[in-house]
Amino acid sequence: MKKEISWLLKEKYNNKPDKNFDRDVERLKAGEPVDYVIGFTEFLGCKIDLSKKPLIPRPETEYWVGEAIKEVSRVFSDRKKYGFSALDIFSGSGCIGISLLKNIPSLLCDFADKDKKAVEQIKLNLKINKVRGRVIQSDIFLNIKSKYDFIFANPPYIPTTRKNKIQKSVLKFEPKEALFGGRDGLYYINKFFKEAKNHLNPGGIIFMEFDYIQKKNIEKLVKKYNYNSFEFKKDQYGKWRLVMIK
Ligand SMILES: C[S@@+](CC[C@H](N)C(=O)[O-])C[C@H]1O[C@@H](n2cnc3c(N)ncnc32)[C@H](O)[C@@H]1O
């Protein structure tokens, strides 16, 4: 708590607490995540506003997106093509697509989320970070008409059967629709794989995050939907976290 209070003091109040500070400390004491109380977080050098309470971007996501940026930049220099397109689907705060746009200025990026509040949040974060992108309210691919060179996805993947393993503050404060993916956590992942290939340009790449306990099932689904070339990657803690499909 001490660490969080000093973080709040520094980040939100610039070490000069005003009349709202005590109220914010009460919010922390009630278990609210410090990022919501501060109101924003940092993600690969981007300021991500959290005022509409989307999922708080996680360090594991920041790690693989950092690696993905390197991969995408490599593809750019290999193919010497300009104006590659990307889709950040299940985009929440928009942290993935916004950090891509910030780091790869010639990329075009669409964002898709089912939640109206997430759509507003993404638009706000695009403005704050001075980048442009199209934001589409969509139930997975339902309203997505285009094809892309890169698709980035961090779907809700926690199995409802593991609800008791989730931190209380996460359950109380973060949006449930961003967390749970049915009994086995694969409900959205299955739907995503079924459709994603229809939205991928030839030579395109899919990056999708999952929970390390799902690796075997992810492999089964990737094969079931006839994706030929795929590679699993670990996160910074040594756990399987990402599948990259070419
Ligand atoms: C795990 S969060 C990922 C947020 C963000 N991309 C990140 O990495 O921090 C999943 C997001 O999927 C959205 N979502 C849930 N069901 C959806 C659906 N059927 N279609 C599109 N988006 C959905 C939620 O609103 C939430 O913003």
The ligand as an SDF file (V2000), in Angstrom:
LIG
                    3D

 27 29  0  0  0  0  0  0  0  0999 V2000
   -8.3120   -9.2620  -22.4260 C   0  0  0  0  0  0  0  0  0  0  0  0
   -9.0850   -7.7250  -22.9170 S   0  0  0  0  0  0  0  0  0  0  0  0
   -7.7620   -7.0920  -23.9420 C   0  0  0  0  0  0  0  0  0  0  0  0
   -7.6390   -5.5900  -23.9000 C   0  0  0  0  0  0  0  0  0  0  0  0
   -6.3510   -5.0340  -24.5580 C   0  0  0  0  0  0  0  0  0  0  0  0
   -6.1940   -5.4980  -25.9150 N   0  0  0  0  0  0  0  0  0  0  0  0
   -5.1270   -5.4050  -23.7550 C   0  0  0  0  0  0  0  0  0  0  0  0
   -4.3280   -6.2190  -24.2370 O   0  0  0  0  0  0  0  0  0  0  0  0
   -4.9330   -4.8720  -22.6510 O   0  0  0  0  0  0  0  0  0  0  0  0
  -10.3070   -8.3320  -24.0190 C   0  0  0  0  0  0  0  0  0  0  0  0
  -11.2020   -7.2940  -24.7150 C   0  0  0  0  0  0  0  0  0  0  0  0
  -12.1240   -8.0110  -25.5660 O   0  0  0  0  0  0  0  0  0  0  0  0
  -13.3660   -7.3490  -25.5740 C   0  0  0  0  0  0  0  0  0  0  0  0
  -14.4020   -8.3250  -25.9810 N   0  0  0  0  0  0  0  0  0  0  0  0
  -15.0470   -9.2270  -25.2180 C   0  0  0  0  0  0  0  0  0  0  0  0
  -15.9030   -9.9500  -25.9790 N   0  0  0  0  0  0  0  0  0  0  0  0
  -15.7840   -9.4870  -27.2470 C   0  0  0  0  0  0  0  0  0  0  0  0
  -16.3960   -9.8280  -28.4850 C   0  0  0  0  0  0  0  0  0  0  0  0
  -17.3180  -10.7800  -28.5550 N   0  0  0  0  0  0  0  0  0  0  0  0
  -16.0160   -9.1730  -29.5890 N   0  0  0  0  0  0  0  0  0  0  0  0
  -15.0830   -8.1820  -29.5260 C   0  0  0  0  0  0  0  0  0  0  0  0
  -14.4830   -7.7960  -28.3790 N   0  0  0  0  0  0  0  0  0  0  0  0
  -14.8260   -8.4470  -27.2560 C   0  0  0  0  0  0  0  0  0  0  0  0
  -13.5290   -6.8230  -24.1630 C   0  0  0  0  0  0  0  0  0  0  0  0
  -14.4310   -5.7340  -24.1640 O   0  0  0  0  0  0  0  0  0  0  0  0
  -12.0790   -6.4330  -23.8110 C   0  0  0  0  0  0  0  0  0  0  0  0
  -11.8690   -5.0740  -24.0990 O   0  0  0  0  0  0  0  0  0  0  0  0
  1  2  1  0
  2  3  1  0
  2 10  1  0
  3  4  1  0
  4  5  1  0
  5  6  1  0
  5  7  1  0
  7  8  2  0
  7  9  1  0
 10 11  1  0
 11 12  1  0
 11 26  1  0
 12 13  1  0
 13 14  1  0
 13 24  1  0
 14 15  1  0
 14 23  1  0
 15 16  2  0
 16 17  1  0
 17 18  1  0
 17 23  2  0
 18 19  1  0
 18 20  2  0
 20 21  1  0
 21 22  2  0
 22 23  1  0
 24 25  1  0
 24 26  1  0
 26 27  1  0
M  CHG  2   2   1   9  -1
M  END
$$$$
